[in-house]
Amino acid sequence: SPPPIIKSHSITKHNVLRAYLVDYIQTLAISPHQDELRLTLVDGFAGGGLYRHEATRETVLGSPFMFLEAVKEAEALISVKRQKPLQMKIDYFFVEADPGACNFLEKCLKERGFGERIGTDIKILNSRFENEADQVKAFIRTKNPRSGRSIFLLDQYGYKDVPTSLVRSILTDLPAAEVILTFNVDSFINFASDSPVTASLLQQIGIPDVLRGRSIEDIKKNEKDFRLYIQSCLYRGLVEACGARFFTPFFIRTEGHGDYWLVHLSQHPRARDVMTRVHLAY
């Protein structure tokens, strides 16, 4: 069967991420005396690696290849600037819960020449990200005991697959980790109501008091732009619950599917500065 369709907004997102990675990896290699660069890249919702563009039907590579290609591009740019070669000690974790997508990803990686790296620097895990997070963090702590330098792409399918407690644990356990989280804000607002279902959903995400005790009905009746009001509550609540000192939001518009956020969260300003540069370019 042909690969699944990818929508334009997902391609925009991949372009933002690729630009960020290429730029950021170069900032990590800024010292001419450095011998090696240790980094772990984690794709928590990796997918099958290959898609068809919704309009042109052309083949589009998914986020695992975006990671691999960004590293290759950054490596080429770094080697031009340096007398001394830099050892790139980069590990990749591609986590995908769907067994079919996982097998397809492995097949795509093999077809594109990455086969012998699977099981060494490329690790494919057929599992839910939340079930693998501790194991991945332990690997990163062993590899980078001091800082745990890593980037986690948590491109969840909606808004409830990544509880804020999970993001907080990554940023707490690995001081130099960064998390790039997507959150389908419009889909949440369309779904939200004063039912126990919404309350339990907010509990699950880890932001139970995000509406500050107000009911959805009250907000809809009394706020001029109720969507904007709920968005600002959600945004503040998410960032606070994730415990990040630095954050950069991208607002990605989609055709007819509402808007969602891509939020970059980290504990150190250098990562934030690079993401801000990318933000200005988009």
C-alpha positions as CSV (number, residue, x, y, z in Angstrom):
1,S,0.0,0.0,0.0
2,P,1.2,3.6,-0.7
3,P,2.7,5.7,2.1
4,P,0.2,7.8,4.1
5,I,-0.6,11.4,3.1
6,I,1.3,14.3,4.8
7,K,-0.3,17.7,5.0
8,S,1.5,21.0,4.2
9,H,1.6,22.1,7.8
10,S,3.6,19.0,8.8
11,I,6.1,19.9,6.0
12,T,6.4,23.4,7.4
13,K,7.0,21.9,10.9
14,H,9.8,19.6,9.5
15,N,11.4,22.6,7.8
16,V,11.5,24.6,11.0
17,L,13.0,21.6,12.9
18,R,15.6,20.9,10.3
19,A,16.7,24.6,10.2
20,Y,16.9,24.6,14.0
21,L,19.0,21.4,14.2
22,V,21.4,22.5,11.5
23,D,22.0,25.8,13.3
24,Y,22.1,24.4,16.8
25,I,24.5,21.6,16.1
26,Q,26.9,24.2,14.6
27,T,26.7,26.3,17.8
28,L,27.6,23.1,19.8
29,A,30.8,22.8,17.8
30,I,31.9,26.4,18.3
31,S,35.2,25.7,20.1
32,P,38.1,25.0,17.7
33,H,39.8,22.9,20.4
34,Q,36.8,20.5,20.8
35,D,37.5,16.9,19.8
36,E,34.0,15.5,19.8
37,L,30.4,16.4,20.0
38,R,28.0,14.2,22.0
39,L,24.3,14.5,21.4
40,T,21.3,12.3,21.5
41,L,18.3,12.9,19.2
42,V,15.0,11.4,20.2
43,D,11.9,11.2,18.0
44,G,9.1,10.1,20.3
45,F,6.4,9.7,17.6
46,A,8.6,8.7,14.7
47,G,6.0,7.4,12.2
48,G,6.9,5.3,9.2
49,G,9.5,7.7,7.8
50,L,7.9,8.2,4.4
51,Y,4.7,10.1,3.2
52,R,3.0,11.4,0.1
53,H,2.4,15.1,-0.2
54,E,-1.3,15.8,0.0
55,A,-1.3,18.1,-3.1
56,T,1.5,16.9,-5.3
57,R,1.6,13.2,-4.3
58,E,5.4,13.5,-4.2
59,T,7.3,11.3,-1.8
60,V,8.2,13.3,1.4
61,L,10.6,12.0,4.1
62,G,9.4,12.0,7.7
63,S,11.0,13.3,10.9
64,P,13.5,10.4,11.4
65,F,15.1,11.3,8.0
66,M,14.8,15.0,8.9
67,F,17.1,14.3,11.9
68,L,19.6,12.2,9.9
69,E,19.8,14.8,7.1
70,A,20.1,17.8,9.4
71,V,23.1,16.2,11.2
72,K,24.7,15.4,7.8
73,E,24.2,19.0,6.7
74,A,25.5,20.4,10.0
75,E,28.5,18.1,9.8
76,A,29.4,19.3,6.3
77,L,29.1,23.0,7.4
78,I,31.2,22.4,10.5
79,S,34.0,20.6,8.6
80,V,34.4,23.5,6.3
81,K,35.2,25.8,9.2
82,R,37.6,23.6,11.2
83,Q,41.2,22.6,10.8
84,K,40.7,19.9,13.4
85,P,38.2,17.1,12.6
86,L,35.3,16.7,15.0
87,Q,34.0,13.3,16.0
88,M,30.3,13.3,15.9
89,K,29.0,11.0,18.6
90,I,25.3,11.2,17.9
91,D,22.7,8.6,18.8
92,Y,19.2,8.5,17.5
93,F,16.1,6.9,19.1
94,F,13.1,6.5,16.9
95,V,10.2,5.5,19.0
96,E,6.9,4.4,17.3
97,A,3.9,2.7,18.9
98,D,2.4,1.3,15.7
99,P,4.1,-2.0,14.7
100,G,3.2,-1.5,11.0
101,A,4.7,2.0,10.9
102,C,7.7,0.7,12.8
103,N,8.4,-2.0,10.3
104,F,7.9,0.4,7.5
105,L,10.4,2.8,9.0
106,E,13.0,0.1,9.4
107,K,12.5,-0.9,5.7
108,C,12.8,2.8,4.6
109,L,16.0,3.2,6.6
110,K,17.5,0.1,5.0
111,E,16.5,1.1,1.5
112,R,18.2,4.5,2.0
113,G,21.5,3.0,3.2
114,F,21.1,3.2,7.0
115,G,20.7,-0.5,7.5
116,E,23.9,-1.3,9.2
117,R,23.5,1.5,11.7
118,I,20.3,0.1,13.0
119,G,21.1,-1.3,16.5
120,T,24.2,0.8,16.8
121,D,23.7,4.6,16.7
122,I,20.2,4.3,15.3
123,K,17.8,2.6,17.7
124,I,14.2,1.8,16.7
125,L,11.8,1.1,19.5
126,N,8.3,-0.2,18.8
127,S,6.6,1.2,21.9
128,R,4.8,4.2,23.3
129,F,7.2,7.0,24.1
130,E,6.1,7.3,27.7
131,N,7.0,3.6,28.3
132,E,10.6,4.2,26.9
133,A,11.3,7.6,28.4
134,D,13.1,6.3,31.5
135,Q,15.3,3.9,29.5
136,V,16.2,6.7,27.0
137,K,17.0,9.2,29.8
138,A,19.2,6.5,31.5
139,F,21.1,6.0,28.2
140,I,21.6,9.8,27.8
141,R,22.8,10.2,31.4
142,T,25.4,7.5,30.9
143,K,26.6,9.0,27.6
144,N,26.6,12.6,28.8
145,P,26.8,12.4,32.7
146,R,27.3,16.1,33.2
147,S,24.6,17.7,31.0
148,G,22.6,15.0,29.3
149,R,22.7,17.0,26.0
150,S,19.7,15.8,23.9
151,I,16.8,17.0,21.8
152,F,13.4,15.3,22.2
153,L,10.9,15.8,19.4
154,L,7.5,15.0,20.9
155,D,5.2,15.5,17.9
156,Q,2.1,14.0,19.5
157,Y,-1.0,13.3,17.4
158,G,-3.3,15.7,19.3
159,Y,-2.8,17.1,22.8
160,K,-3.0,14.3,25.3
161,D,-0.2,11.8,24.4
162,V,2.5,13.7,26.3
163,P,1.6,14.7,29.9
164,T,3.4,17.8,31.2
165,S,4.9,15.6,34.0
166,L,6.8,13.7,31.4
167,V,8.3,16.8,29.8
168,R,9.2,18.2,33.3
169,S,11.0,14.9,34.2
170,I,13.1,15.2,31.0
171,L,14.0,18.8,31.7
172,T,14.8,18.0,35.4
173,D,16.8,14.8,34.9
174,L,18.8,16.1,31.9
175,P,19.8,19.8,32.4
176,A,20.9,20.3,28.8
177,A,17.9,18.6,27.2
178,E,15.5,20.4,25.0
179,V,11.9,19.4,24.2
180,I,10.1,20.3,21.1
181,L,6.4,19.6,21.8
182,T,3.4,20.0,19.5
183,F,-0.1,20.7,20.9
184,N,-3.2,20.8,18.8
185,V,-4.8,23.8,20.5
186,D,-7.8,24.2,18.2
187,S,-8.7,20.6,18.4
188,F,-8.6,20.9,22.2
189,I,-10.8,24.0,22.2
190,N,-13.3,22.4,19.8
191,F,-13.5,19.4,22.1
192,A,-13.6,21.3,25.5
193,S,-16.8,21.5,27.4
194,D,-17.9,21.6,31.0
195,S,-18.2,17.8,31.1
196,P,-16.2,15.5,33.4
197,V,-14.4,14.3,30.2
198,T,-12.7,17.7,29.7
199,A,-11.8,17.8,33.5
200,S,-10.3,14.4,33.4
201,L,-8.4,15.3,30.2
202,L,-6.9,18.4,31.8
203,Q,-5.9,16.2,34.7
204,Q,-4.3,13.7,32.3
205,I,-2.3,16.5,30.6
206,G,-1.3,17.7,34.0
207,I,-2.9,21.2,34.0
208,P,-6.2,20.6,36.0
209,D,-6.6,24.3,37.1
210,V,-5.7,25.8,33.8
211,L,-9.0,27.7,33.4
212,R,-8.6,29.2,36.9
213,G,-11.9,27.8,38.2
214,R,-14.0,29.3,35.4
215,S,-16.4,27.2,33.3
216,I,-16.1,26.9,29.6
217,E,-19.7,28.3,29.4
218,D,-18.7,31.3,31.5
219,I,-15.7,32.0,29.3
220,K,-17.7,31.7,26.1
221,K,-20.4,34.0,27.4
222,N,-18.1,36.7,28.9
223,E,-14.9,36.8,26.9
224,K,-14.9,38.8,23.7
225,D,-12.6,36.3,22.0
226,F,-13.1,33.1,24.0
227,R,-10.7,31.0,21.8
228,L,-7.9,33.5,22.4
229,Y,-8.6,33.5,26.2
230,I,-8.5,29.7,26.4
231,Q,-5.4,29.6,24.3
232,S,-3.5,32.0,26.6
233,C,-4.6,30.1,29.7
234,L,-3.5,26.8,28.0
235,Y,-0.2,28.2,26.9
236,R,0.7,29.6,30.3
237,G,-0.4,26.5,32.0
238,L,1.5,24.2,29.7
239,V,4.8,26.1,30.0
240,E,4.5,26.4,33.8
241,A,3.7,22.7,34.2
242,C,6.6,21.6,32.0
243,G,8.9,23.6,34.2
244,A,11.0,25.2,31.4
245,R,12.9,28.4,32.0
246,F,13.1,29.2,28.3
247,F,10.4,28.7,25.7
248,T,9.6,29.7,22.1
249,P,6.2,29.1,20.6
250,F,5.5,28.7,16.9
251,F,2.0,29.0,15.8
252,I,1.4,26.7,12.8
253,R,-1.7,27.3,10.7
254,T,-3.3,24.4,9.0
255,E,-5.8,24.3,6.2
256,G,-9.2,23.7,7.7
257,H,-7.8,21.7,10.7
258,G,-7.3,24.6,13.0
259,D,-4.1,25.8,14.5
260,Y,-1.5,24.1,16.6
261,W,1.6,25.0,18.6
262,L,5.1,23.8,18.2
263,V,6.7,24.9,21.5
264,H,10.5,24.7,22.1
265,L,11.3,24.2,25.8
266,S,14.7,24.3,27.4
267,Q,16.6,25.3,30.6
268,H,19.4,27.1,28.8
269,P,19.4,30.4,26.8
270,R,21.7,29.3,24.0
271,A,19.1,26.8,22.6
272,R,16.4,29.4,23.0
273,D,18.5,32.0,21.0
274,V,18.9,29.6,18.1
275,M,15.2,28.8,18.1
276,T,14.4,32.5,18.1
277,R,16.7,33.0,15.0
278,V,14.8,30.2,13.2
279,H,11.5,31.7,14.4
280,L,12.4,35.1,12.8
281,A,13.1,33.3,9.5
282,Y,9.7,31.7,9.3
